[in-house]
Amino acid sequence: MTAPLWTPSQVRCEHTRIYQFMQQLNQTHSLFLDSYTSLYQWSIDNSSAFWGALWEYADVIASEHGTSVLEHPERMPGARWFPQARLNFAENLLQHRDNHPAIIFRGEDDTRIELSHAELYHQVAQLASALRKQGIVPGDRVAGFMPNIPATLIGMLATTSIGAIWSSCSPDFGINGVLDRFGQVAPKVLLTTDGYRYNGKTLSSLERVQGIAHELHSVETIIVAPFIETTPDISQLDRAILWDDFIDTEAEEIVFEQLPFDHPLYVMYSSGTTGVPKCIVHSAGGTLLQHLKEHMLHTDVNREDRLFYYTTCGWMMWNWLVSGLATGCTLILFDGSPFAPSPEVLWDIAEQEKISIFGTSAKYIAALEKANIKPRESHDLSSLKTVLSTGSPLAHESFEYVYRDIKQDLQLSSISGGTDIVSCFALGCPIRPVYPGELQCRGLGMAVEIVNDEGQPVRGEKGELVCTHPFPSMPIGFWNDPDGQKYHDAYFSQFENIWAHGDYGEITEHDGLIIHGRSDAVLNPGGVRIGTAEIYRQVEKIEDVLESLCIGQPWDNDVRVVLFVRLQDGVELTEALIKTIKDTIRADTTPRHVPACVVQVSDIPRTISGKIVELAVRKVVMGEAVTNKDALANPEALELFRDLPELKA
């Protein structure tokens, strides 16, 4: 059996919120829960009791609670949570109104802004009052084309305090990418800045905003928050007003609209790399309750914690991060490149701001290791207790790197879920050991299984990740999908009344999970299913390889594995290196995993949130059109895969 990389001490376990929650359940429900395994099983077998107990433990603020927790538990979709409840999402995030720091913003240019909970409340009150005077009412949409700065968070809280619906894109989206998203939901207000900074460059947003506004006829007002300049020139921008001229400076209190549990909160978007993005509508109550669970119980966030996640506001991890305000903790916001002016920049901030929970992507951790960065030797990380990773599977070697070169005594939580549920199916567990390559646990209240092609649960085998019972953060539905057909087809067409998430994984002997990649990117040479992450893990161990992408190419009445590699500067793909790559894959997997063809490319296309796009590359290789390149951070990279001689029959 594999040895754990980290095991929490008994003292640490007994000080966690999940341990306290378990003791509270034992007392109030006359139970004998003594481990995460028993707690998890109880949460699945007693779903209504679990979510009701979580509501009480988390002190959800609501004008009405109601007596019913779940209606129609047999329906997926169709179940309804807390049907009698009335609450406001923003009120729960703004419940702390003291001088404790709420937000610390750090910019790439060393800008630092700190707002207390009281100051945050006051600024939200000023914007919310102005939005109400503008005529914004519950159900209206407000869109943010914004960097990850305090004004973005203030905009979301002001919007949701009214019961309007928030939707956001990061400012590195192109005009068409923004229109593909906001054009579907028709916002009345567009919140933006004059620009942003990335990788040492200052980039203007106003020209693109003008192009967006020209096509987005639903927008009545464009609010421009100064970020690059103190007083930006917006004279050429129709319907625009500066932030300070728009807000109601006399407002002191917020009127929190009390709304149903399933009132729409966010419209979020699928990556849209193979078509127009799906508009996924999430509820206020479901998002709040799920995030409270994940922050309090799975991440052990406390009032004194400083919670950081490297994200843009176009990735769901921004929505996940900002819900941390409900715990009263301090959020650390950062906007810019994680490698400018040096690869240590985020660790400089971690030391200076005493970050206790540091969230990032698996690709970032792998890149740090390739760059030989060792924060443990260069930085004081005594405050750091947890590292979170998501976006793609975290390789075994990256687990070992974190404990070797970042910090030995911390909880490393590889977490997995998605925009579809604005949360996670699998997460960290503060009272369980960490094993290399494994997500520690399935989320409480989430009936997650790995099933075979017949839909039967399996252990120790790879299969489809599904959820067999309803959960509060299931989407309300898709925007402009009145009969729910698109929503049904996205998650429930594969197995009746079961959520099929599109991940390919397995449940381990430790009751953890391993995610092997997306189901739609699974390779199938000779009829054997292979997750792409299994190959990436081996390839990216090799010093000369920075990153890789593999696809299945139809070949000779079968499918062959084609591997693309981006190499270190100055390194060429020789026959010797190809042999090393193939031998490494063969040694630690199976002969089926070994690529038939290895091709060097100078770049690998990825979404704006950093995920590599295997399906788009496969389309290019097969001569098919990729219709939505605006979803990509580097769309020009797709051309590198067109008409490659190595891929010709």
N, C-alpha and C positions, 0 to 999 in steps of 0.2 A: 504494500500500500504506500502511496506517495506521502512523504512527510510534509506537514504544513510549513509554510514560510513564516507564519506569524500566528500566535495563539494569544488571545486576550487573557490577562491575569484575572483571577477570581475577583479581586478588588475592582478592577476596571469594569468587569461584567456587572457587578452589583451596583455600580454608579450610573449605568446606562438607563436611558428612558424606556427602552424595550423591556428591561428586567423589571423596572418599577411598574410598567403597564401589566406585565404578566402577574406580578404579585397582587395588583389591584383586581385583575380578573379572578384570580384564585379566591380572593376574599369575597367579592360581590356575587360571584356565580358558583361558589362552593366547588372549585376545580382544584386539580393537582398538577398544573402545568409546570414542568421543570426543565424544559429545553426549547430551543427554537422549533425543533421537529414537532413537539406536541402542541406548541402554540400555533404553528402554521396549520396543522391538521384541524385543530379546533376552529380556526378562522374560516376554513373551507366548509366544514361540516355544519357550522352555525353562522352562516354568512350575515344574516340580519343582526344577530346578537353582537357579532364582531364589529360591524360598521357602526352600530348604535353605541357600543362601548367606546369606540375611537372618537366619536362625536363628543361624548362626555369628557374623555381624557384630554382631548385637545382644546376644550372650552370654546367650541365654535360659537361665535356671536350670531344670534338669529332672533328676530322678533317673534317667530313661531317655529316650534320644533315639530309638533304633531305627534301622533301616536304610532304611525306606520313608518317602518323603515324601507320596505320593499314591496312593491306591487308587481304581480306577474313575473315571479322569479323564473318561471319555466320558459320565458321568451327571450331569445337572442336574435335580432334586436327586439325591443318592446318592453323590457323590464323598466320600471320607474322607481327611482330612489327618493326617499323622504318626500312623498307627494304633497304633504300638507305644510312643509317647511317654507319659511320666508326669511331671506337673508340677503346680505350684500357682500360680494367678494372683497371690494376695496376696504370696507369697514373692518374686516378681519385682518387685513394686512396693515391697517393704520391704527390698530387698537392701542399700541404703545405710543404715548405722546409726551415723552420726557426728554431729557437732554442726553440720553444714551445715543451714541452714533448709530444712525440707520444706514447711511450710505457713505462710503469713501470711494471717490472716483479717482483713478489714475490714468492719465493720458500718455500717449507715446512721447509727447514733448515735455514730460515731467510735470504737467498740470496736475494739481491735487485739489479736489473739492470735497469737503466734508459737510454732511447735513445730519443734524440730530433727528430723532423721531418727531420732535415738536416742529422743527423747521420743515421737515418733509410734509407733515400734515398741513402746515400753513400754506406752502406752495401749491399743494394739490387743491386746497380750498379756493385759492385765487383762480386757478385754471378751470376747475369744475364750475364755479359760478359763472365765469365768462362763457363756457360752453352752453350752459343752460340758457343764458341770455341770447346766445346765438340761435337757440331753438332746438338744441340737441335733446332728444327724448329717448326713453328706453327702446332698444331695438335698432336705433340708428347706428351707422358704422363710422368709426374714426380710424384713419389709417396713419401709421407712422413709417416714414421713409427716413430712418434714423440710425446713427451710430449708437453704441452702447454707452450712453451718457445719462446723467440724472434726469434731464428733461424728458427722455424717452419713458422712464419709469413713472415720472410725474404725469405724463400724458396718458399712460395706461390707467393709472389709478384714478385720475379725474374722469376719464371716459367711463370706467366700470362703476364708479360711485353713482353715476346717473342711471346705470343700467344699459348704456350704449355698448356696442360691441367693438373690441379692439382687434386690429390686424396690423402686422408689421413686416417690413422688409429691411434688410441692411442696405446701406447706401452704395455698396459695390454692385448691386443689381443694375443691369441695363434697362433702358426705357421699356423695351418689349417684355422683359421679365417682370417688371413692376405691373405693366398693364395686364399681362396674363393673370395676375393675381388680383390686384385691386379692381381691375375692370369688371371682374365677376361679381364683386360684392358692393360696388357703387357707394363708396364712402362720401359723406357730406363734408367732412373736414380732413385735410391732409396736414399732418405735422411733419416738419422737416428741419434741417439745418442748412447753413450756407456751405458746408463742406465737412470734410473729415481728414484725418491723417493716417497714412499707412506706409510702413517700411521707409520712413524718412521723407515721404512725399506729402505735400498738402494738396488735396484734391477738392475741386469745387463741385457742389451738388446742384447749383442753381440752374445751370443749363439743362440738365436732365429733368429737373423739377418742372421747368417750363415746357419741355416736351411731353411730360406725363400729364400736366394740367391741360395741355392743348387737346388731348384725347379723352381725358377723364372728366366728362361733362357733369357728373354728379357732384363734383367738389364745389362747394359754395365758398369756402374759406381755406386759404393756405397759411398756416401759422409757421413762421420761420424763427427758430431758436438760434441766436448767434452762437457759433462755436469756434470758427476760424478767425473771424473778425468781431470786434466789439459792436460795431454798427454796420452790418452788411448792406450793400446797395440792392434793394429789391424793387427798384422803380420799374424794371422791365418785366416783372413777374405779375401777371394778372391775378386778381383776387387775393393778393398776399398782404400780410400784416406781420410786423415783428412781434415776438413773444411779449415784450414789455408793454407794447401798445394794446395787446389783446386782453391780457389778464385783468381780473377785477381786483385791484389792489386794496379795496375796502373789505373784501370777504375774509371772514375769520373762521366760520364754521362750515362743515360739509353736511349737506342733506343726503344721507345714504338711502337710496331707493331700495325698499324692501321687495324682493322679487322671488319667484319660485326657485327651488333648488336647481331645476333644469333650465333656467333662463340662460340664453346664449351669452357667453363671456368672450370667447376668442373665435376668430376664423383663422385657421392655420392651413398650410399648403403642403401637399406632397412635393417631392423634388421636381417633378415635371420634366424629367430628362427624356421621356418617350412620348410626350403629349402635353396638352394643357394641364396645369396642376389641378389636382382635386382640392376643393375648398372644404376643409373638415371643420365642423362646428362643434366646439366644446362648451360644456355647461359650467356655470359659476360654482355650483355646489360640488359637482363631481371633481372638478379640477382642484378646488380648495381642499376637500377631504382627502383626496389621493395624495396631494403634495404634503399635507400635514402628516400623513402616515409615513411617507418616504423621508421627510426631513426629521421628524421626531424619533421614529422608531428604527428606521433602517440606517440613517446617517447620524443619529444621536446629536442633532443640532440643539444647542442650548442658548440662553440669552447672551452669554458671554462669548459665544463663538463668533469668529469672523469667517464668513462663507464666501468663497470665490469660485467662479467657473469661467474659464476662457471661452467666450461665446460671442456671437453677434446676435442682434435682435431678430434675425431671420432664421434662427435655429431654435428648436423647442427648448433647448437647455436654458435659454434666456427666460422663458416663461417659468421654467422649473426653478431657476435661481431666485427670481424676484419674489416668489411665494415664501421664501425664507423670512421675509419681513414679519409674517404671522407669528413666528417664534420669538420675535423681539431681538434677533441676532443682528449683527452688522454685515451688510453686503459690501463686498469689494467689487467694484465695476472697473473694467479695463477696456479701452478701445485702442486698437493699433495692432501691429505685427508682434507675435510672440518671440520673434527673433531679431527685433530692431530696438536699440542699436546693437545688441549682442544676444546670443542665445540664452544668457542668464537673466534677461530682463524680468521675467515673471518671478524668478526666485529672489531677485533684488526686492521686488514688491512684497513677496511672501515674508521676507525677513523684516522689512521696514514696517509693514502693517500688521505683523504678527498673525498672519493667516493661520487658522486652525484646520480648515477644510479646504483643500485645493482641488478643483475640478478641471479636467482637460480632456483631450482626445487621445485615443490609442496611437494615432499617427504622430502626435506631438511627443509622446513618451519615446516612441521608436526613434524619432529624429534626434532627440536629446542624446540617446545612447550612441547613435551613429556619429554624433558630433563630439563624443567623449566628454560630455558635461557631467560633472560630479558635484551636485549641490551640497551633498553631505560634507565635502571637504572645504567648500568655499563660503557657505552661508550658515547662519545661526537659524536653525529650523526647530528650535525647542518648543515653539507654540504649535507646531504641525502635528495633528493627531490622525488625519484621514486624507487619503488621496483617492479621488474618483476619476474613472475613465469610462468614456463611451464613444459612440460614433462608428466604431468597428470593433471586431474582437481583439482583445488584448492578448498578445502572444505570451507563451510561457517565459520566454527570454526577457520580455518587458517586465513581467512580475519580478523576476530575479534582479533586473537592473534597479527597479525601485528600491528593493530592500538592501541591495548592495551599495548603491551610489546616491540615493536620496535620503532615506532614513530607515533604520531597522525596526524601531518600535512605532509602527503605525498600522492602521487598517487600510488596506488597498482594496477598494471596491470597484470592480469592473461591473458596470450596470448596463441594462439593455431593455429597450422598449421602443418608443418612437413618437413621431408627430401624431400618428394615428390615435394614440391614447394619451398624449401630452404627459407621459409618465413612463413607468417601467413595469415590465413583467418579472425581471430578475434584478436583484440588487445586492447591496452589502448587508451584512448582519453583524452588529457589534459584539455579539456573544458567541460567534462561531470562528473557528480558525480560517485562515486564508490559504488555499492550495493553488499552486501555479497553474495558470490557464483557465481557472474556474471562476464563474460568478458564484458568490457564496450561497445564495438562496433564491427560491421563488418568493415573490412578494406576498406579504400577508393579504389574505382575502382574494388572491388571484389564483384561480383553479387552473394552473398551468400544467400541461402535460406535453410529452413528446409522443407523437403517434405515427404509426406506419401508414402505408398507402390505403389500408382498409379503415383507418381511423381508430385503431386499437392502441391504447397506451403501451409503451415499451420502456424498458430500463436497460441501460448499457448498450443501446443501439441508437443509431442516428435516425432522425425523422423530422416531421413537421412540428413546429411549436404552435400549440393551440391553447385556448382558454375555454373551459367547458361550462363555466357559470358566469352570469352577468357581474359587472363591477361598475362602480360609480362613474369612472372617467371614460367609459365608452362614449364615443361621439353622440351628440344629439342626432346627427345625420350629416349629409353633405349639403352645401348651399346650392340652390336651384336644382333640387332633386325631390320634387313634390311627392312622388310615389315611393321613394326610398329604394328604387331599383339599383342605382349606382352604389349606394351604401351596402346593400345586400351583396351585390356582385363582388365588391372589394374584399369582404371578409367572411362571408357566410355561404358562398357558392360551392366551396370545396367539400365542406362537411355540414350537414344540416344542423342548425341551432348551435353551432360551435364556431367560435372566432378562430380563424386560421390567419396567423400574423404574417406569414411569408418568410420566417426565419427557419433555418435548418440547424438542428442542434441535438444534444443528448443530455440526459440526466445522469450524473456521475454516481459513483459508489458513496460519495460523501453527501449526497442529496443536493449537490450544487449543479450548475449548468455549464455546458460548453456550447458556444454558438459557433457554427462552422461556416456561416455566411448566409446570404439571402437565398431563399429557395429558388427564385427565378434565375439566379446565377449559378446554380449547382451544375457541375459538369457531369456528363453521363457517358464516358468512354466504355464501350463494350457492355452497356447496360448497368454499369456500376456507378452509383451516385457518390460524387466527391464534392465536399464543400470547398470553396475557393480559399477560405482562411487556412485550411490544412496545408495548402501549398505555400501561401504567403509566409506562414510561420517559418518554414524551412528555408525559403529563398532569402528572406531578409536577415537571416543569421549570418549570411556571407558578407564579409567586410566591404567588398567592392559594390554591393547592390544597395542602393538607397531605398527603392521601393519597387513594387511589381504589380502587375495586373494580368489575370489569365481569363481566357474564354474557351468555350467549346466551339470548334469549327466543323461543320459537316464535311466529311472526308471519306471517300471510298465506301459509301453505304454505312458509315459509322460516324462517330464523333471523335476528333482528336483534340488533345489539350494543347493550346498555344499560350506561351508565356511571354509577356513583354516585360522588359526590365529597364529601369532608369538607373544608371551607374554613377559612381562618384566622378567628379570632374577629372578629365584626363584619362579615364579608364575606357578601354575598348573591349568589346565582346569578342574574345578570342575563342578558338576551339577548346583551349585548356579551361577557360572560365565556364564555357557551356558544359563541359564534362564535370566540373566542380559542382555546378548548379544541379545537374541531373543526378550525380552521385549523392549529393546531400539530401535531395528529395527522396531518392530510392532508399537510402539508409534508414530513414526515420518514418517513412510511410509505407507505400506499396509500389510495385512497378506500374500500376494503373495511374498513379499520381504523376509519374514522370512525363513532362511535356514532350510532345513529338517535335515541337519547334520552339526555339528560343530566339526572340528578336529584341534588339536594342532600340529604345526610343529615347528622345531627349526630354520628354515630358509625359505625364500621365494625366488625362482629364479628370476633373473632380467637380463636384457641386460646390456652391458657394459656402456650404457648411463643412466642406472638406472630405466628403465621401467620394471614393473612386466610382466611376460609372461603367461597370462591366457591360451592361446591356447596350448602352450607347456605342461603345467600342465594337461590340459584336455586330450591331447594325451596320456600322461603317465598313467593317471587314467583309460583310456579306453584300455590300453595295446598296444597302437600304438607306433611306433618308432619316436623319435625326432632325425632328421638326422643331425642337424647342431648345436651342443652344443657349438662350438667355438664362437658363437655370444653371449654367456652368460658370465656374470662376475663370477658367482658361479654355474657352471653346475652340481656340485655334489649335489646341493640342490634338483634337480629333483628326485633323488633316494628316497628322503623322502616321495614322493607321490606314490611310486610304491607298489602295493599289500597291501594297508591299509585295515585292517579288517573291519573298519567302513564303507567302500565303497563296501563291498561284499553283493550281494543279499542274 
